[in-house]
Amino acid sequence: MASNQTFSIEYIATLATSTKLSPHILVELLADLEATAITIPLTEQTTDLISTYYSAFLLSLLLIDDVNEARFLSKRISSHLAHTLPSQRPTPVSDLTAYPLIPPTYNLLKAVYTRSYSSIYNTLLSTPWSPELQPLASMFLEHFRRKTFKLLSYAYTTITPSQAATYLGFQNESEQVVLQKLMAEGWVWDGDQGLLKTVAKEDDEDDVGGVISQAKGGNDGRIERLTGLVTHLTEV
């Protein structure tokens, strides 16, 4: 168990901003602090600390695509913070205003779970993340965008610029900028059809739930495998 001296905003910031820690190691280190977190008195003086810790933990879980554990953590957070309420029941997000970074992190988790792409990017880009959490939010933005780009490359042969912009969080960019970004990644613009032709790359560093490797498994059952890919992309 970590000591109370270790459980500090400064220590959490050191972990969250370290370039030497892999996301999985970061999750392990933050998980080790949870037993200490639940012993910290919930006062006006500790709200920033509690908010920073739990938000960093949730973001780190999203970085390793462990959405289920992030959801379990959100329930534990609500139970912990419920001790500040007369009802002693799990705390709805609307009652977490004393912990300013937890509601947007909850919103991000919900958006990821429901694959609400617009909400994911809006939360990541519009939330005034603290200096301690901004690196994690930026890392997740890049991670999610790259993973979604790879998924689109395998799930679709063609896609409109507006669809791609929504999936990749470029809604505020002009179509020309979107085209430049995606053509730089190898996609091809068919001006006559008004469509981008996707190009799947061979590196599978960010395989999405194993479905990309399945899609490359040959022609037998290819429709089923592509259907599996598309189920990871909801209507937006």
GUTOR-885979 format. One line per 4 residues: for each residue x, y, z of N, C-alpha, C, O. Coordinates in steps of 0.02 Angstrom, whole numbers, m for minus. Atoms other than C-alpha are relative to their C-alpha. Layout:
% residues N
X/Y/Z/X/Y/Z/X/Y/Z/X/Y/Z ~ ...
This chain:
% residues 236
42/m60/0/0/0/0/44/62/0/94/65/36 ~ m39/m62/2/64/173/m42/m12/40/63/m65/36/94 ~ 7/m43/m58/95/295/99/m37/63/m19/m42/81/m78 ~ 33/m63/13/m1/457/118/48/51/m29/27/97/m65
m49/m46/28/162/546/77/6/m11/m76/16/37/m113 ~ m3/15/72/164/458/m92/m63/23/m35/m60/43/m93 ~ 64/m18/30/m19/496/m123/m7/76/0/m33/105/47 ~ 1/m73/5/m3/675/m181/m10/19/m73/3/m21/m118
9/m24/68/m44/780/m334/68/m1/m36/72/m17/m96 ~ m66/m2/30/143/798/m364/22/m69/m25/49/m76/m79 ~ m19/68/19/171/611/m367/m43/m25/m59/m17/m55/m106 ~ 44/20/55/19/579/m478/21/35/m65/20/5/m118
m23/m37/59/81/716/m596/64/m30/m28/72/m34/m89 ~ m63/32/23/252/632/m603/m15/m63/m40/15/m75/m92 ~ 19/61/36/170/469/m655/m34/17/m66/m17/m11/m118 ~ 41/m15/59/48/547/m778/40/33/m56/23/26/m114
m39/m36/50/180/651/m866/64/m37/m20/102/m13/m62 ~ m62/36/14/318/520/m870/m2/m29/m71/m52/m58/m92 ~ m6/29/67/376/471/m1044/33/m69/3/40/m102/m49 ~ m35/64/m8/463/316/m974/m48/m57/20/m28/m115/18
47/50/m22/307/226/m913/m47/m20/m56/m75/24/m90 ~ 50/22/48/201/120/m1028/m69/9/32/m74/12/93 ~ 67/m7/m29/12/141/m1007/m18/m57/48/m51/m45/99 ~ 16/56/m44/0/m33/m929/35/7/68/5/m7/120
m36/m12/m63/133/8/m798/m33/57/38/m39/54/99 ~ 34/m56/m32/46/173/m764/m63/m23/36/m77/m3/92 ~ 60/27/m32/m116/80/m730/17/m38/64/m17/m30/114 ~ m19/39/m59/m28/m37/m610/20/46/58/0/34/116
m22/m45/m53/52/106/m514/m59/39/30/m62/49/91 ~ 59/m36/m26/m111/203/m501/m47/m47/38/m77/m26/87 ~ 42/48/m36/m205/46/m450/26/m12/70/m12/m22/117 ~ m31/10/m65/m82/25/m307/m19/55/49/m16/46/110
17/m57/m43/m138/195/m241/m73/m1/22/m92/39/66 ~ 72/m4/m15/m324/154/m233/m15/m14/73/m59/17/102 ~ 12/16/m71/m315/76/m60/14/61/44/m19/70/96 ~ m14/m62/m38/m239/239/2/m52/53/m14/m72/89/31
49/m52/19/m362/348/m93/m63/m4/42/m90/48/62 ~ 64/7/m37/m512/277/0/8/18/74/m42/23/110 ~ m11/m19/m70/m431/323/166/8/76/8/10/101/64 ~ m10/m72/m3/m408/507/122/m65/34/21/m117/22/m10
61/m36/m20/m533/619/215/m26/42/m58/12/76/m92 ~ 31/m38/54/m655/698/93/m18/70/26/m72/80/56 ~ 10/m68/m24/m638/883/132/12/48/m58/33/28/m112 ~ m13/m50/52/m626/1045/34/74/2/m18/92/20/m74
m72/m2/12/m438/1030/51/25/m59/m42/80/m57/m70 ~ m23/59/36/m430/859/m33/m37/m12/m66/m23/m61/m100 ~ 39/13/61/m552/879/m178/44/m1/m62/33/m43/m106 ~ m44/m1/59/m416/924/m304/41/m64/m4/50/m92/m58
m40/61/m1/m311/776/m250/m41/m61/m21/m20/m100/m63 ~ 43/57/17/m454/651/m258/m22/4/m73/m22/m47/m108 ~ 22/m9/69/m515/724/m423/56/m17/m48/44/m51/m99 ~ m57/14/44/m341/715/m500/15/m74/m2/27/m102/m56
m17/71/m2/m309/538/m442/m50/m42/m40/m30/m80/m84 ~ 50/43/33/m472/459/m498/m4/15/m75/m13/m31/m115 ~ 2/m17/71/m472/553/m664/60/m29/m37/53/m54/m92 ~ m61/29/31/m293/499/m700/m8/m76/m7/12/m105/m57
10/73/1/m338/319/m657/m48/m19/m57/m34/m66/m94 ~ 48/15/53/m490/320/m773/31/10/m69/22/m31/m113 ~ m31/m13/65/m392/399/m916/51/m54/m17/57/m74/m75 ~ m51/51/13/m252/272/m897/m32/m66/m20/m5/m102/m62
36/62/20/m377/128/m907/m26/6/m71/m25/m43/m109 ~ 22/m10/69/m449/202/m1066/58/m6/m49/49/m28/m105 ~ m59/4/44/m273/213/m1136/18/m72/m17/47/m85/m70 ~ m14/71/15/m258/23/m1124/m63/m36/m22/m66/m97/m25
62/26/27/m435/0/m1190/m36/m47/49/m73/m91/27 ~ 35/42/m50/m496/m78/m1027/m62/38/24/m64/63/80 ~ 61/m38/m15/m668/1/m1033/m39/m33/57/m69/2/98 ~ 38/34/m53/m746/m131/m921/28/17/69/m11/32/115
m29/m17/m64/m623/m100/m780/m12/74/17/m22/92/75 ~ 14/m71/m12/m647/88/m803/m71/9/25/m83/52/68 ~ 69/m4/m24/m834/63/m780/m6/m24/72/m41/6/112 ~ 0/24/m69/m805/m39/m622/30/53/46/6/65/101
m31/m53/m40/m689/98/m559/m48/58/11/m51/85/66 ~ 47/m55/m8/m821/230/m591/m52/m15/54/m74/30/90 ~ 48/19/m53/m941/133/m479/33/4/69/2/25/117 ~ m35/m5/m65/m809/122/m342/10/73/19/5/90/78
m8/m72/m14/m777/309/m358/m65/28/28/m64/63/79 ~ 65/m26/m22/m962/347/m340/m16/m23/71/m42/15/112 ~ 12/26/m67/m974/235/m187/44/36/51/21/51/107 ~ m46/m35/m45/m822/318/m109/m25/71/14/m28/91/72
20/m70/m9/m883/495/m138/m70/6/29/m88/60/53 ~ 67/m2/m29/m1059/450/m81/2/13/75/m47/35/104 ~ m5/m10/m72/m995/460/97/m3/74/19/m9/91/78 ~ 7/m71/m14/m1000/649/80/m72/23/m5/m87/81/9
70/m18/10/m1187/645/45/m45/m31/53/m31/m86/77 ~ 46/28/m50/m1330/621/168/m32/m65/m22/m45/m108/19 ~ 35/59/25/m1409/490/57/41/m64/7/14/m119/11 ~ m45/57/m3/m1256/377/69/m10/m48/m59/6/m108/m54
9/41/59/m1301/313/m105/52/20/m52/81/74/m48 ~ m47/m19/53/m1191/309/m261/m16/68/m28/m74/86/m39 ~ 7/m70/18/m1162/486/m320/m11/9/m74/31/m13/m114 ~ 8/m16/71/m1237/542/m487/50/52/m21/73/92/20
m51/m47/24/m1119/642/m596/m18/72/17/27/112/32 ~ 21/m69/m13/m1222/800/m567/18/22/71/19/82/84 ~ m17/m18/m69/m1173/793/m382/76/m1/11/98/3/68 ~ m73/4/m7/m986/784/m417/34/67/m14/93/68/m30
m28/m65/19/m961/970/m445/58/20/45/99/62/25 ~ m57/m15/m43/m841/976/m298/64/m32/m25/119/m14/m4 ~ m58/36/28/m726/861/m397/2/15/m75/m21/m26/m115 ~ 11/m27/67/m709/961/m559/22/m43/m58/m6/m37/m113
m26/39/56/m613/835/m663/m35/m67/m9/m28/m100/m60 ~ 32/66/4/m718/681/m625/m60/0/m48/m65/m47/m88 ~ 56/2/48/m879/729/m720/21/m5/m73/m7/m46/m109 ~ m19/8/70/m791/757/m888/32/m67/m14/26/m94/m70
m29/66/11/m694/596/m864/m54/m53/m2/m49/m100/m42 ~ 58/44/4/m857/505/m828/m33/6/m69/m51/m44/m100 ~ 32/m11/65/m930/584/m985/40/m33/m56/12/m61/m103 ~ m44/32/50/m780/524/m1085/m9/m75/1/m14/m107/m51
9/72/m6/m799/348/m1018/m67/m21/m31/m69/m71/m67 ~ 65/16/29/m984/347/m1063/1/4/m76/m26/m39/m110 ~ m3/m9/73/m947/412/m1238/40/m57/m33/22/m80/m86 ~ m40/55/28/m813/279/m1266/m40/m65/2/m40/m103/m46
39/62/m7/m927/141/m1202/m56/m3/m52/m70/m57/m79 ~ 55/m2/48/m1070/196/m1316/24/16/m71/m16/20/m117 ~ m30/m18/64/m950/240/m1459/m33/62/m30/m50/64/m89 ~ 26/m65/22/m1017/417/m1469/60/43/m20/87/79/22
m62/m30/22/m876/486/m1574/1/76/10/51/103/34 ~ 2/m73/m8/m931/668/m1572/11/19/73/47/66/88 ~ m6/m14/m72/m946/664/m1382/71/m14/25/97/23/67 ~ m69/16/m20/m775/582/m1363/46/58/m15/82/82/28
m46/m54/19/m685/717/m1460/m19/66/32/25/105/51 ~ 21/m62/m32/m790/858/m1389/24/3/72/48/55/95 ~ m22/2/m70/m750/803/m1211/75/9/5/100/47/46 ~ m72/m4/m2/m566/781/m1246/26/69/m17/74/93/13
m26/m63/25/m545/945/m1337/m27/62/35/5/114/35 ~ 30/m59/m31/m661/1060/m1239/10/2/76/0/55/106 ~ m9/1/m73/m624/1006/m1060/64/37/20/117/24/m9 ~ m61/m34/m24/m503/1121/m967/39/m47/47/37/m38/108
m37/48/m41/m393/978/m908/54/36/40/83/86/17 ~ m53/m28/m41/m272/1017/m768/68/m16/m31/72/m62/m72 ~ m67/16/26/m84/1020/m806/20/m72/13/58/m102/m25 ~ m17/69/m16/m72/851/m721/m33/m50/m47/m5/m103/m61
39/48/41/m203/770/m833/4/14/m75/m12/m31/m115 ~ m2/m16/71/m176/860/m999/42/m50/m41/21/m69/m95 ~ m39/49/39/m37/739/m1054/m38/m65/m11/m35/m93/m66 ~ 38/62/8/m150/588/m1023/m58/10/m49/m71/m33/m91
55/m14/47/m297/669/m1114/26/4/m71/m6/m21/m117 ~ m29/m6/67/m184/710/m1262/22/m68/m26/13/m84/m85 ~ m21/68/20/m113/533/m1264/m60/m41/m21/m58/m78/m70 ~ 59/39/18/m287/459/m1265/m30/25/m65/m53/m15/m105
26/m27/63/m343/576/m1404/38/m30/m59/7/m52/m107 ~ m41/28/54/m199/518/m1513/m11/m75/m7/m17/m101/m63 ~ 10/72/1/m222/336/m1465/m67/m18/m31/m71/m62/m74 ~ 67/16/25/m409/336/m1500/m6/17/m74/m37/m19/m112
3/m22/70/m389/431/m1663/37/m50/m45/12/m68/m99 ~ m39/47/41/m254/312/m1728/m37/m68/m4/m38/m99/m57 ~ 35/64/m1/m354/159/m1676/m62/3/m46/m76/m44/m82 ~ 59/m8/41/m511/226/m1760/19/4/m74/m16/m24/m117
m24/m4/69/m414/269/m1918/16/m69/m27/m3/m86/m84 ~ m17/67/22/m347/92/m1928/m63/m42/m10/m68/m80/m59 ~ 63/37/6/m521/21/m1899/m37/20/m64/m63/m23/m99 ~ 33/m23/61/m594/129/m2037/34/m28/m63/1/m45/m112
m38/24/58/m456/73/m2155/m17/m72/m18/m13/m91/m76 ~ 18/69/13/m510/m108/m2135/m75/m10/m10/m96/m56/m45 ~ 73/10/2/m698/m85/m2116/m31/28/m64/m83/4/m86 ~ 28/m33/59/m725/26/m2269/50/0/m57/111/3/m47
m43/m11/59/m659/33/m2446/m4/73/m22/45/100/m47 ~ 7/m72/14/m728/209/m2472/m41/32/56/m80/m1/89 ~ 36/m36/m52/m794/342/m2355/m1/74/m20/46/98/m51 ~ 4/m72/16/m851/523/m2372/45/39/48/58/16/104
m41/m42/m44/m740/661/m2301/m37/19/65/m7/21/118 ~ 38/m20/m59/m880/713/m2182/m6/m57/50/m1/m47/110 ~ 2/58/m45/m898/536/m2113/67/m10/34/71/m21/95 ~ m67/9/m29/m711/520/m2089/15/54/52/44/40/104
m12/m55/m47/m705/691/m2004/m36/m13/66/m8/2/119 ~ 37/15/m61/m838/636/m1879/33/m55/40/42/m49/100 ~ m32/56/m34/m754/471/m1839/67/19/30/88/m9/81 ~ m68/m16/m20/m584/553/m1820/7/66/37/62/87/54
m2/m61/m40/m631/713/m1731/25/61/m37/55/105/m7 ~ m21/m57/40/m597/834/m1874/m59/42/m22/m56/75/m74 ~ 61/m35/22/m772/910/m1880/11/75/m9/m23/106/m50 ~ m11/m73/4/m704/1086/m1856/51/19/m53/66/78/m62
m49/m14/54/m579/1069/m1998/m37/6/m66/m90/m23/m76 ~ 29/m5/67/m616/1117/m2177/10/m66/m36/53/m106/m18 ~ m6/62/37/m641/977/m2302/69/m7/m30/97/m62/m33 ~ m66/3/30/m477/1023/m2385/52/m23/50/97/m62/34
m47/20/m52/m383/1005/m2221/m8/m74/16/41/m110/24 ~ 13/71/m14/m467/837/m2187/30/m43/m55/62/m94/m41 ~ m28/38/56/m419/776/m2360/77/m2/4/107/m55/m8 ~ m73/m1/m5/m239/831/m2335/25/m47/54/74/m83/44
m20/43/m55/m227/741/m2168/m4/m73/m20/42/m112/m7 ~ 11/70/15/m298/578/m2234/40/m24/m60/61/m81/m63 ~ m42/19/57/m207/579/m2400/73/m8/22/110/m48/m6 ~ m68/8/m27/m46/602/m2300/9/m68/33/65/m92/40
m2/66/m31/m91/437/m2216/m7/m56/m52/m7/m115/m35 ~ 3/51/52/m106/349/m2384/m67/m9/m33/m72/m45/m83 ~ 65/6/32/m291/366/m2423/0/40/m65/40/86/m75 ~ 2/m30/67/m337/416/m2601/m67/35/m10/m120/8/4
60/m39/12/m460/552/m2649/m25/m10/m71/12/0/m119 ~ 33/7/65/m581/514/m2791/m48/59/m7/m104/58/17 ~ 39/m61/6/m644/686/m2838/m64/m10/m40/m114/23/m26 ~ 60/12/41/m767/619/m2968/m56/m30/43/m114/m12/35
50/32/m43/m855/511/m2838/m12/38/65/m62/26/99 ~ 6/m35/m63/m827/629/m2693/13/m45/59/m16/m36/113 ~ m14/50/m52/m756/484/m2592/75/m8/11/115/0/m34 ~ m68/19/m16/m596/440/m2503/5/m76/m4/m38/m112/23
m13/72/2/m526/268/m2541/50/m17/55/106/9/55 ~ m43/17/m57/m453/191/m2384/54/m48/m22/47/m85/m70 ~ m56/45/12/m288/99/m2382/20/m30/67/42/7/112 ~ m17/33/m62/m258/m29/m2245/75/m14/2/103/m42/m45
m72/12/m8/m79/m34/m2181/10/m66/36/m35/m92/70 ~ m13/67/m25/4/m194/m2127/18/m3/74/11/m55/105 ~ m19/2/m71/63/m143/m1953/m63/m1/43/m107/41/34 ~ 60/9/m41/m64/m200/m1824/14/16/73/m10/m19/118
m17/m17/m68/6/m115/m1670/m61/16/42/m63/2/102 ~ 60/m18/m36/m166/m51/m1624/m59/m41/m24/m111/m14/m43 ~ 55/44/19/m273/m202/m1666/m59/13/46/m50/18/107 ~ 59/m18/m39/m450/m165/m1609/m37/m63/20/m75/m91/m19
35/59/m25/m511/m308/m1503/13/m62/m40/m26/m110/m37 ~ m16/59/40/m427/m431/m1621/m37/m4/m66/m25/m50/m105 ~ 41/7/60/m551/m395/m1761/40/16/m63/23/m10/m116 ~ m40/m14/60/m420/m323/m1879/39/m62/m21/40/m78/m81
m37/60/18/m313/m479/m1871/m47/m53/m28/m28/m92/m72 ~ 49/46/27/m471/m581/m1901/m17/18/m72/m24/m26/m115 ~ 19/m22/66/m513/m476/m2053/54/m17/m52/39/m20/m111 ~ m54/16/45/m343/m519/m2127/10/m75/m9/58/m98/m39
m10/72/m2/m371/m704/m2107/m18/m38/m62/m20/m100/m61 ~ 16/36/61/m419/m744/m2286/m69/16/m25/m103/59/3 ~ 63/m16/32/m572/m745/m2396/m59/m35/34/m115/m8/32 ~ 55/36/m30/m676/m875/m2302/m30/41/57/5/61/103
34/m37/m53/m805/m786/m2196/18/73/2/10/106/53 ~ m23/m70/0/m740/m615/m2249/m58/47/16/m48/97/51 ~ 57/m44/m15/m915/m539/m2243/m12/2/75/m24/55/103 ~ 11/2/m72/m935/m598/m2064/53/39/37/39/74/85
m54/m35/m34/m765/m530/m2016/m7/75/m9/5/113/38 ~ 9/m71/11/m799/m362/m2096/m60/26/40/m60/83/63 ~ 57/m19/m42/m967/m359/m2007/24/12/72/1/58/105 ~ m27/m9/m67/m870/m381/m1845/37/66/7/33/98/60
m34/m65/m2/m765/m229/m1889/m51/57/4/m44/103/43 ~ 48/m55/4/m915/m122/m1931/m39/7/65/m61/62/82 ~ 36/m5/m64/m999/m165/m1765/38/43/50/9/66/99 ~ m38/m45/m43/m858/m66/m1684/m10/73/m18/14/118/16
13/m68/22/m917/87/m1779/m75/11/m1/m110/m20/m42 ~ 72/m11/m4/m1090/150/m1733/m21/55/m48/21/90/m75 ~ 25/m56/39/m1202/268/m1829/15/65/36/5/70/97 ~ m19/m63/m32/m1143/445/m1797/m36/57/m36/m27/115/m17
